[in-house]
Amino acid sequence: MSETGAMDNQERVRDLVDGLGTWYEDPGRIEAARFTSRLYPYDSLFSPISVNRLSIRNRIVMGPMGNTNMCEETGRPSAKMVEYFAARARGGCGLITSGLVPISQGVDPTVTEPGSLSYFPRIDRSRSVFSGWRDIAARCHAHGAHFFIQLTPGLGRVGSPECLLTKRRLPVSASWNPNYYMPALPCRPLSDAAARRIIRNAGQAAADAKAAQIDGVYLHGHEGYLLEQMANRAFNRRRLGAFADWKAFGIGLVEKIRERVGGDYPIMYRIDLSLVLKETYGERMDSVKSLRKFRGERSIEESLEYMEALVEAGVDLFDVDLGCYDNWWLPHPPGPMPPGCFLSVSRIVKERFALKGIRSNAGLEVPVVAVGKLGYPDLAEEALRKGDCDMVMLGRPLLADPEWPNKAYSGRVREIRPCIGDQEACLGEIIAGGHIKCSVNPCAGMEDILDGSELRRAERPKRVAVLGAGPAGITAACVAARRGHSVTLYEARGEVGGMLVPGSRPAIKFDVANYLAYLSSELGRAVDEQGMRLVLSAAPSAEELKAAQFDAIVTATGSKQTRPVVGGISHAICAVDLLRDPSLAARARDIVVVGGGTLGCETAYWLAHELGKRVVLVEMLEAFMTGVCTANRGWLIHNLEKRGVRMLNCSRLASVGDGEVCLIRKVSKRLPDPLVTWTPLLPENIENPFARSLKAEERRERLGADLVVLAAGARPDDSAYRAFVEARSAPEIRNIGDSFSPGRVFEAVRSGYAAATAL
């Protein structure tokens, strides 16, 4: 490719990254994220494709999502993991891929726990693990799907730093690099001998996978894991030895795998076209110590040349995106990222392969899989028709609805349960030590004990009253009705949705708006097909419900917003009220938002980006959005800074006055920088031995404010539940959702499903 072409590609990627905070200003981009069926039937999406000698029934690939803690402690896939994949195969997906499976045990200390226990699935340990993999392959094949196992040479610098404390061993990397979670912890260079050992392990793992009837292997070469560390000059700064050539390790892996499995066995490779660290952080690449090391990242042209070399070595299929852990929202696009966010990236690779006439060892064109928020059938179909890609990868959409392919094929697009992009039950659960689940699908990751597609009919149908039509109440009412109960759903407001209504107001919450539309549609189906009654603008009393002689009552009456006890607080308004009625901010120019959790940060972003306000965001803690998925948190903080929102941590509201607020702020040279997104917050149960104590004094500061907006938390509104219990309004009374404990959509939906299946 000419120098001009390489510069054009760099410019295309730079423009993509620069526009990730304002993309929604183009109405067409928002419309692309709707569950419409204007391109139905989806002939491109459901056409077959050949990968090496394998024929795949459609163009839908289930993306790799970590299967940590879904295996036995030996690493053998458990029944939970088998049924998890079987559900997606039954749902119509053409190609299913596993989450990452390390092949560097004994080399990378972050991939196992003390006692050689494993939270990752394994295929290296011994023949005792094979049966689980054979079961997965057999179950996928029985439903007409193919299955690839994703192999990773290790985690390296993005692995858990706990290995230093539990094993007294430093993490490894390509060179001396800082650990992602604890930058003060160095990661030692992988020796050439250890690298060759991993290459041999890859060959053996691939041979074992083939013997276990797995259809292909998939190398995890993006996002800054150990393979990416060895194959990118940002991390690989070796000057001596065989692997000083940053291409050598990845090519060696592919060549060894091809040697062990023969020419007909598919090999897939996951790669980022660019880390885009410079495009993300600009001048900080020179001023931040932990980022300075990474300034020599692989260029787009080098990535394309590397991909050509990988094809020559034996790769048959690529999926491609952008970013790494240090800008984690890119390879893990959260809700606010645009639909089809990386289609231009797959297009660049497609154009390059066409220009150079790249063919696989099997003599076929090398398919390119597009990734990144493609869970909207019309958008996925359009991408294939336009030639942006050859296949589309769906990860979280298949968590939310395993039947996505079947529903899209049959034209039941409005019945697809949408992903909301909050990542709290998928990525968030994994980081917290759980296993993958889904905020909107209570059966995800629990398929071994829950089967939402075949709900057990109630042995004795009951008359059930559900109070509150938020996500908890709607889930409880619809599931109970499907089980055969006679259900009446009461909602005090004149519309359904509860907190989803204000929660879907900002343009970046378009996925939540889709979910609200889905729930409304499900309610309509329950009314039409199961005879459920929906009563709006109604909050029946304990006596009224008792007189109606219901067998069971489920209260999902939500929460009440918390107001700090300070002078003048009555003049402040709550963020949820402002989101319901934006006219409350019509006359305000300078706005102070109190509370730096998700609600406060999203409200501040909406005020600054969409309404053009000058915003100051105030948080008592050292960090904003604590406990929130790193990808979602990073995207929002990064774009709040780009919009000029002033973010004050370690600050609390003292009083609200006429046109101003008074804050009490901690002052210290050690005050944490609230804008850091290249290093994550550690889980609260992980101690950082390098952390320094914060010694600070307090001072008062006054800020001009035309309006003060409160996002300071909530408390359960369980008054109805307590009244029903006291009056004995029904023999069975349950309290769920925010009226039990204010939480996320994840907890609301889970509690609604549990209540309905227990009736």
Order of alpha helices (4+ residues) and beta strands (2+ residues): alpha-alpha-beta-beta-beta-alpha-beta-alpha-beta-alpha-beta-beta-beta-alpha-beta-alpha-alpha-beta-alpha-alpha-alpha-alpha-beta-alpha-beta-alpha-beta-alpha-alpha-alpha-beta-alpha-beta-alpha-alpha-beta-alpha-beta-beta-beta-alpha-beta-alpha-beta-alpha-beta-beta-beta-beta-beta-beta-alpha-beta-alpha
